[in-house]
Amino acid sequence: MAMLLAQALGIQPDEGRPEVVAFTGAGGKSSALFRLTTELQAAGRRVVTTTTTRMAETQIRQAPAVVSAPAGELPEEALRRALDAHGQVLLIGRETIEQGPVHKRAGVAPHVVDRLAACAADLGLGAILVEADGSHMLPAKAPAEHEPVVPASTTLLVPVLGLDSVGQPLAAGRLHRPEIMRRLLNLPDDDSARLTPEQAARLLLHPAGGDKGRVQGTRRIFLLNKADTSPRRAVGRLMADALTASGAESMLTHLQTEGDYPVNSRHGPVAAVILAAGESARMGRPKQLLTLAGVPLVVRAVETALAGGADWVAVVLGAYQAEVTAALADYGLLHTERVDIVHNPRWPSGQASSVAAGLAHIVRRGSPSGSSPDLPLTESAGEFPWEFTRMEGTTRAAVFLPVDQPFAPAWLLRGLIRLWEGGAGLAAPRANGELRGAPALFDRAYWPELIKLTGDVGGRGLLRRHADLVASITLDAERLRDWDCPDDVVVL
């Protein structure tokens, strides 16, 4: 599978509140900027592209319309006319700069981009895309004191790195500003070292490296470009895993090659939500504490989720909370960074309230302040906060797993996550030709819809509503068998 750049970036264009996307780094910034412009315009969005540094005349000629801005000014009426005529426009400065045979134009000041964002509603803008860095056409860089030039209005920072930089010597002409790279990476001050995948990931995460210029609260997704060969894709996967382990989002792209879908895969933290709050009325005793091969079902569910590739697990509890918590403690699953206990005080209202409680905790865990937005957790869910989709550090997707499916294999969860990495927004198992409702994965783009569920339902209705968009994995129905009443219990 592969996907569009806008999808992988989670772009949420909204007229009047546009995404302001700043591309920094090296190895594909301009390609990403123009590709994203094309995708958004094809989706009917009005887009302004610009730079806060410099842009080559050859790149400027790619734009269907160009508006030149006097220094420090925003030519609003000229932009409006160009947008009405073309739907997209490149905003550039008037100063011409010659760098040898290359002719460039100066960009606009970052405060001009901020003013543009402020008047976006009047212009009907869906997105503002900014090339906010320079790299001398090299595949990787470390920023100098004055770089990057990121506008304060930025909502999404996209640091770019070309995968062809890995294996290159940290030397002038190969990588941009290698002396700064060596200092940031604590490497010897000579040209002998070659950039490794681990070092490249550290460079991207360094506050004076790829993370430089990011304002707290701004989303960040690393773009690992030129994943156009098997060796480079393998290197990219190593880097993506390292970035995910640090809580960062990333993607592998091949922006320089022809094709409709330039993103190979996306990566980022994926949570598992164990739904374990029910009363087990038909069972007559707590299902959470029933054992299979001597292990309580709630423990099996957590262990399956972790073995299945979840970066962390939220266990939603309600009835029997004290007893279930004690069982998790007996197996050393409390007080770890990868397992959280979530109390759902509204558990009697049905499974939908546990889904909402799990989502609220995911958002709370990912917010910079550690506090949750006003998520509606009543039976009438109301509106999911628009700002959530642009929140820094939020988990990208969630797998929901009922506690009473003890035979669900870890490989199934891992497969659902792989489908998501390849572009699926929804993923679920299929048994006997029928799409099943659990375990199921939901990309965060679907969470506003998921949290509106009410009563004793999970995500099955949403999956059926979008059945043509659900990626699936086929397996034996026995692996999805749930323990609902005493006759279902298997003794091993």
VMD Tcl script that draws the C-alpha trace (Angstrom):
set ca {
  {0.00 0.00 0.00}
  {0.97 3.65 -0.38}
  {-0.70 6.94 0.32}
  {-0.92 10.61 -0.48}
  {1.34 13.04 1.33}
  {-1.63 14.98 2.73}
  {-3.05 11.80 4.25}
  {0.24 10.76 5.84}
  {0.72 14.24 7.29}
  {-2.81 14.22 8.70}
  {-3.53 17.56 7.05}
  {-6.87 18.99 8.16}
  {-7.46 21.92 5.80}
  {-10.09 24.26 7.17}
  {-10.98 27.55 5.54}
  {-10.26 30.30 8.01}
  {-8.05 28.10 10.19}
  {-5.51 26.77 7.73}
  {-2.73 24.35 8.38}
  {0.53 26.29 8.27}
  {3.10 23.66 7.31}
  {6.80 24.54 7.58}
  {9.32 22.27 5.82}
  {12.86 22.30 7.24}
  {15.99 20.18 6.85}
  {17.31 18.80 3.56}
  {16.74 16.18 0.90}
  {13.28 16.99 -0.45}
  {11.73 20.13 1.05}
  {10.79 21.72 -2.27}
  {9.51 18.44 -3.70}
  {7.34 17.93 -0.63}
  {6.03 21.49 -0.74}
  {4.99 21.38 -4.38}
  {3.62 17.83 -4.13}
  {1.45 18.76 -1.14}
  {0.25 21.87 -2.96}
  {-0.88 19.76 -5.90}
  {-2.72 17.28 -3.66}
  {-4.54 19.95 -1.67}
  {-5.58 21.87 -4.75}
  {-6.89 18.64 -6.30}
  {-9.00 18.24 -3.15}
  {-10.52 21.68 -3.77}
  {-8.46 23.66 -1.26}
  {-7.00 27.11 -1.84}
  {-3.28 27.09 -1.07}
  {-0.52 29.67 -0.72}
  {3.07 28.42 -0.93}
  {6.01 30.55 0.10}
  {9.50 30.53 1.55}
  {11.14 32.40 4.40}
  {14.60 31.80 2.92}
  {15.32 31.71 -0.82}
  {13.90 29.86 -3.81}
  {15.48 29.12 -7.18}
  {13.89 30.63 -10.27}
  {13.57 27.13 -11.72}
  {11.38 26.15 -8.77}
  {9.37 29.36 -8.92}
  {8.43 28.56 -12.50}
  {6.60 25.43 -11.29}
  {3.89 27.59 -9.74}
  {0.83 28.49 -11.88}
  {0.70 31.95 -10.31}
  {3.34 34.05 -8.56}
  {2.76 37.13 -6.41}
  {5.76 39.26 -5.47}
  {5.65 40.87 -2.05}
  {7.37 44.15 -1.16}
  {9.69 43.70 1.81}
  {7.70 43.15 4.99}
  {4.31 43.60 3.30}
  {1.43 41.27 2.52}
  {-0.17 41.95 -0.90}
  {-3.59 40.66 0.12}
  {-5.59 41.85 -2.89}
  {-3.07 40.44 -5.37}
  {-3.20 37.12 -3.54}
  {-7.00 37.11 -3.65}
  {-7.07 37.67 -7.41}
  {-4.47 34.96 -8.02}
  {-6.30 32.49 -5.78}
  {-9.62 33.21 -7.48}
  {-8.00 32.53 -10.85}
  {-5.79 29.54 -10.03}
  {-6.61 28.13 -6.57}
  {-2.94 28.20 -5.61}
  {-0.29 30.89 -5.63}
  {3.39 31.23 -4.77}
  {4.18 34.24 -2.58}
  {7.79 35.36 -3.00}
  {9.97 38.38 -2.31}
  {11.17 40.77 -4.98}
  {14.91 40.69 -4.34}
  {16.95 38.63 -6.82}
  {20.03 36.80 -5.53}
  {22.72 35.25 -7.73}
  {24.63 32.26 -6.35}
  {27.01 31.38 -9.15}
  {24.95 30.07 -12.06}
  {21.82 29.75 -9.88}
  {19.38 32.65 -9.76}
  {17.20 32.83 -6.66}
  {14.55 35.08 -5.21}
  {14.39 36.11 -1.58}
  {11.49 34.83 0.47}
  {9.15 36.70 2.79}
  {9.67 37.54 6.45}
  {8.08 35.09 8.91}
  {5.76 37.80 10.26}
  {4.29 38.11 6.75}
  {3.32 34.43 6.94}
  {1.76 35.10 10.34}
  {-0.27 37.97 8.87}
  {-1.33 35.70 6.01}
  {-2.55 33.09 8.51}
  {-4.48 35.79 10.37}
  {-6.39 36.84 7.24}
  {-6.90 33.28 5.97}
  {-10.66 33.42 6.50}
  {-10.98 36.42 4.19}
  {-8.93 34.64 1.53}
  {-10.65 31.27 2.00}
  {-7.33 29.53 2.54}
  {-7.13 25.86 3.40}
  {-3.36 25.70 3.83}
  {-0.18 27.77 3.85}
  {2.96 25.82 2.93}
  {6.36 27.27 3.81}
  {9.86 26.24 2.82}
  {11.62 27.47 5.96}
  {15.20 26.27 5.49}
  {18.06 25.96 3.01}
  {20.44 23.05 2.38}
  {22.50 23.76 -0.77}
  {20.88 20.74 -2.47}
  {22.54 18.29 -0.05}
  {20.65 15.34 1.51}
  {21.03 16.22 5.21}
  {21.96 19.23 7.28}
  {22.46 20.71 10.71}
  {21.05 24.22 11.15}
  {23.23 27.26 11.72}
  {22.48 29.90 14.35}
  {20.03 31.75 12.07}
  {18.23 28.63 10.83}
  {15.54 27.52 10.31}
  {13.19 30.47 9.78}
  {9.92 29.05 11.10}
  {6.87 31.35 11.36}
  {5.20 31.59 14.77}
  {1.87 30.62 13.18}
  {3.18 27.19 12.13}
  {0.81 24.35 13.04}
  {2.87 21.49 11.56}
  {6.66 21.25 11.36}
  {8.05 18.76 8.83}
  {11.82 18.22 9.17}
  {13.09 16.47 6.03}
  {16.07 14.15 5.59}
  {17.21 12.34 2.45}
  {17.94 8.69 3.15}
  {20.87 8.86 0.72}
  {22.65 10.83 3.46}
  {23.05 7.68 5.56}
  {26.48 6.20 4.94}
  {27.89 9.48 3.69}
  {31.01 10.90 5.36}
  {30.37 13.90 7.59}
  {32.31 16.12 5.21}
  {31.76 19.34 3.30}
  {30.15 18.75 -0.08}
  {28.46 15.58 1.15}
  {26.31 16.91 4.00}
  {25.42 20.50 4.85}
  {27.32 21.96 7.81}
  {29.02 18.70 8.87}
  {31.02 20.50 11.57}
  {27.76 21.31 13.39}
  {26.56 17.74 12.88}
  {29.71 16.36 14.48}
  {29.28 18.68 17.45}
  {25.63 17.77 17.97}
  {26.40 14.04 17.69}
  {29.58 14.17 19.80}
  {31.72 12.79 16.97}
  {35.44 13.39 16.31}
  {36.17 16.63 14.50}
  {37.33 15.06 11.24}
  {35.84 13.57 8.08}
  {36.38 9.92 9.02}
  {32.92 9.21 10.46}
  {30.01 8.19 8.24}
  {26.42 8.96 9.17}
  {24.62 5.92 10.62}
  {20.83 5.42 10.86}
  {20.99 5.84 14.64}
  {22.96 9.08 14.31}
  {20.59 10.40 11.65}
  {17.63 9.77 13.96}
  {19.41 11.49 16.85}
  {20.20 14.44 14.61}
  {16.53 14.82 13.71}
  {15.42 14.66 17.34}
  {18.11 17.02 18.63}
  {16.69 20.38 19.83}
  {19.50 22.10 17.93}
  {19.07 19.77 14.95}
  {15.87 18.67 13.24}
  {13.72 19.82 16.13}
  {15.08 23.36 16.06}
  {12.49 26.06 15.57}
  {9.53 24.07 16.85}
  {7.21 25.88 19.20}
  {5.61 23.80 21.95}
  {2.20 22.63 20.85}
  {3.17 22.45 17.17}
  {2.77 19.04 15.59}
  {5.92 17.53 14.10}
  {6.30 14.74 11.56}
  {9.69 13.71 10.20}
  {9.83 13.06 6.46}
  {12.45 10.49 5.41}
  {12.73 10.95 1.66}
  {14.26 8.96 -1.22}
  {13.01 5.60 0.06}
  {13.13 4.37 -3.52}
  {15.31 1.27 -3.10}
  {15.13 -1.72 -0.78}
  {18.31 -0.79 1.12}
  {17.08 2.76 1.69}
  {13.68 1.52 2.82}
  {15.41 -0.78 5.31}
  {17.46 2.15 6.62}
  {14.32 4.27 6.78}
  {12.52 1.61 8.77}
  {15.36 1.49 11.31}
  {15.17 5.26 11.67}
  {11.38 5.27 11.88}
  {11.46 2.68 14.68}
  {13.97 4.81 16.59}
  {11.84 7.91 16.12}
  {8.67 6.10 17.21}
  {10.46 4.86 20.34}
  {11.03 8.53 21.17}
  {7.34 9.29 20.67}
  {7.83 10.91 17.26}
  {5.91 10.51 14.02}
  {7.59 9.91 10.67}
  {7.03 8.72 7.13}
  {9.04 7.18 4.31}
  {8.59 8.86 0.92}
  {9.86 8.74 -2.65}
  {8.99 12.26 -3.78}
  {11.44 12.32 -6.68}
  {9.95 9.33 -8.51}
  {6.83 9.25 -10.67}
  {3.62 7.92 -9.19}
  {0.31 8.94 -7.69}
  {1.17 7.93 -4.13}
  {4.53 9.25 -2.91}
  {4.42 7.89 0.65}
  {5.70 4.35 1.23}
  {4.66 4.14 4.86}
  {3.89 6.18 7.95}
  {5.06 5.48 11.47}
  {4.29 6.70 14.94}
  {3.04 5.69 18.37}
  {0.08 3.31 18.31}
  {-1.87 2.62 21.50}
  {-3.95 -0.40 22.44}
  {-7.11 0.16 24.47}
  {-8.25 -2.85 26.48}
  {-12.01 -2.66 27.11}
  {-12.34 -4.27 30.54}
  {-14.93 -2.22 32.41}
  {-18.03 -4.41 32.12}
  {-20.02 -6.13 34.86}
  {-20.07 -9.57 33.15}
  {-23.74 -10.04 34.00}
  {-24.27 -13.03 31.69}
  {-21.10 -14.69 32.92}
  {-22.11 -14.28 36.56}
  {-18.54 -13.45 37.64}
  {-15.83 -11.04 36.47}
  {-14.70 -12.03 32.99}
  {-11.60 -9.92 33.48}
  {-10.38 -12.37 36.13}
  {-11.24 -15.65 34.40}
  {-8.11 -17.58 33.57}
  {-6.83 -19.35 30.50}
  {-3.80 -21.55 31.13}
  {-3.70 -20.00 34.59}
  {-3.45 -16.40 33.36}
  {-6.26 -13.85 33.97}
  {-7.89 -12.62 30.78}
  {-7.02 -8.99 31.52}
  {-3.35 -9.93 31.82}
  {-3.49 -11.95 28.59}
  {-5.05 -8.97 26.80}
  {-2.31 -6.59 27.94}
  {0.45 -9.05 27.06}
  {-1.11 -9.70 23.64}
  {-1.30 -5.97 22.93}
  {2.34 -5.38 23.85}
  {3.50 -8.43 21.88}
  {1.36 -7.23 18.98}
  {3.30 -4.02 18.53}
  {1.38 -1.49 20.62}
  {3.70 1.16 21.97}
  {1.62 1.45 25.13}
  {-1.65 0.14 26.54}
  {-4.61 1.81 28.24}
  {-6.70 -0.62 30.32}
  {-10.19 0.82 30.81}
  {-11.73 -0.41 34.07}
  {-15.07 0.08 35.77}
  {-16.73 -2.82 37.59}
  {-14.36 -4.81 39.82}
  {-11.67 -2.17 39.38}
  {-9.86 -2.97 42.63}
  {-9.73 -6.69 41.91}
  {-8.64 -6.26 38.29}
  {-5.97 -3.74 39.25}
  {-4.63 -6.19 41.82}
  {-4.40 -8.92 39.17}
  {-2.39 -6.63 36.90}
  {-0.13 -5.75 39.82}
  {0.50 -9.43 40.52}
  {1.96 -9.75 37.02}
  {4.10 -6.61 37.28}
  {1.98 -4.65 34.81}
  {1.37 -1.60 36.97}
  {3.64 1.41 37.41}
  {5.29 0.94 34.03}
  {5.59 3.47 31.23}
  {3.76 1.18 28.83}
  {0.60 0.31 30.80}
  {-1.92 2.87 32.08}
  {-5.07 2.25 34.11}
  {-8.08 4.32 33.05}
  {-11.15 4.52 35.28}
  {-14.51 4.84 33.50}
  {-17.12 6.02 36.03}
  {-19.84 5.70 33.36}
  {-19.24 2.03 32.64}
  {-22.89 1.03 33.38}
  {-24.00 3.02 30.31}
  {-22.24 0.58 27.99}
  {-19.10 -0.06 26.01}
  {-19.25 3.24 24.14}
  {-18.40 5.09 27.35}
  {-15.26 2.96 27.71}
  {-14.26 3.76 24.13}
  {-14.65 7.46 24.96}
  {-12.70 7.11 28.21}
  {-9.87 5.37 26.37}
  {-9.72 8.06 23.71}
  {-9.80 10.83 26.31}
  {-6.84 9.25 28.08}
  {-4.89 8.95 24.83}
  {-5.39 12.65 24.17}
  {-4.52 13.57 27.75}
  {-1.35 11.49 27.63}
  {-0.23 13.15 24.43}
  {-0.99 16.77 25.23}
  {2.01 18.97 26.09}
  {0.52 20.02 29.42}
  {-0.61 16.53 30.34}
  {-4.18 17.74 30.63}
  {-7.04 16.68 28.43}
  {-9.11 19.00 26.31}
  {-12.81 19.08 27.16}
  {-13.62 15.68 25.74}
  {-17.31 14.82 25.95}
  {-17.71 11.64 27.98}
  {-21.46 11.75 28.49}
  {-23.83 9.54 26.52}
  {-24.54 12.42 24.16}
  {-20.98 12.83 23.01}
  {-21.30 16.18 21.26}
  {-18.42 17.55 19.24}
  {-14.90 16.19 19.38}
  {-12.49 19.12 19.81}
  {-11.29 20.34 16.41}
  {-7.93 21.28 17.91}
  {-7.24 17.64 18.78}
  {-6.32 16.76 15.21}
  {-3.42 19.24 15.36}
  {-2.18 18.40 18.84}
  {1.50 17.80 19.49}
  {2.62 14.30 20.38}
  {-0.71 12.53 20.14}
  {-0.83 8.82 19.39}
  {-1.52 8.28 15.70}
  {-3.83 5.27 15.92}
  {-5.51 3.05 18.49}
  {-6.33 -0.66 18.50}
  {-9.38 -1.56 20.59}
  {-9.32 -5.03 22.11}
  {-12.11 -6.46 24.32}
  {-10.86 -8.29 27.38}
  {-13.00 -11.35 26.60}
  {-11.26 -12.45 23.37}
  {-8.51 -14.61 24.88}
  {-7.60 -16.35 21.61}
  {-6.94 -13.18 19.58}
  {-3.31 -13.61 18.47}
  {-0.58 -11.02 18.77}
  {0.20 -11.41 15.06}
  {-3.29 -10.13 14.24}
  {-2.68 -6.88 16.11}
  {0.72 -6.53 14.49}
  {-0.91 -7.05 11.10}
  {-3.53 -4.37 11.79}
  {-0.75 -1.93 12.67}
  {1.12 -2.81 9.47}
  {-2.03 -2.08 7.47}
  {-2.24 1.31 9.16}
  {1.42 2.02 8.40}
  {0.65 1.31 4.75}
  {-2.18 3.83 4.64}
  {-5.31 2.18 6.04}
  {-7.31 4.43 8.33}
  {-9.45 1.53 9.52}
  {-8.35 -2.09 9.93}
  {-10.21 -5.10 11.32}
  {-10.27 -8.91 11.09}
  {-12.49 -10.87 8.72}
  {-13.81 -14.33 9.58}
  {-16.16 -16.55 7.55}
  {-16.37 -13.75 4.99}
  {-17.70 -11.27 7.55}
  {-15.98 -8.14 8.82}
  {-15.66 -8.34 12.59}
  {-15.74 -5.42 15.01}
  {-12.85 -6.37 17.28}
  {-9.95 -6.19 17.61}
  {-10.01 -3.15 15.34}
  {-7.69 -0.24 14.58}
  {-8.85 3.35 14.12}
  {-6.63 6.13 12.81}
  {-7.06 9.34 14.79}
  {-8.86 10.88 11.81}
  {-11.82 8.68 12.80}
  {-11.75 9.41 16.52}
  {-14.18 12.35 16.33}
  {-16.69 9.91 14.85}
  {-15.79 7.09 17.21}
  {-16.28 9.15 20.35}
  {-19.86 9.94 19.37}
  {-20.93 6.32 19.87}
  {-23.50 5.74 22.59}
  {-24.84 2.78 24.53}
  {-23.46 -0.73 24.58}
  {-21.68 -0.63 21.22}
  {-18.08 -0.53 20.14}
  {-16.68 0.45 16.77}
  {-18.50 -2.15 14.66}
  {-21.11 0.32 13.44}
  {-18.43 2.75 12.31}
  {-16.59 -0.05 10.51}
  {-19.75 -1.07 8.69}
  {-20.51 2.53 7.78}
  {-17.08 2.79 6.13}
  {-16.82 -0.85 5.02}
  {-15.30 0.08 1.66}
  {-12.40 1.80 3.47}
  {-11.62 -0.98 5.97}
  {-8.46 -3.01 5.36}
  {-8.83 -6.52 6.73}
  {-6.95 -9.64 7.75}
  {-8.65 -13.00 7.35}
  {-8.37 -15.60 10.10}
  {-10.28 -18.48 11.68}
  {-13.40 -17.40 13.56}
  {-12.32 -19.46 16.59}
  {-9.46 -17.02 17.14}
  {-12.04 -14.27 17.66}
  {-14.35 -16.25 19.90}
  {-15.38 -14.31 23.00}
  {-16.25 -15.53 26.48}
  {-19.72 -14.20 27.11}
  {-21.41 -16.83 29.28}
  {-20.26 -19.84 31.36}
  {-20.65 -22.26 28.42}
  {-18.00 -20.33 26.46}
  {-15.24 -20.85 28.99}
  {-12.46 -23.18 27.90}
  {-10.30 -24.88 30.50}
  {-6.67 -25.39 29.57}
}
mol new
graphics top color blue
foreach p $ca { graphics top sphere $p radius 0.5 }
foreach p [lrange $ca 0 end-1] q [lrange $ca 1 end] { graphics top cylinder $p $q radius 0.2 }
display resetview
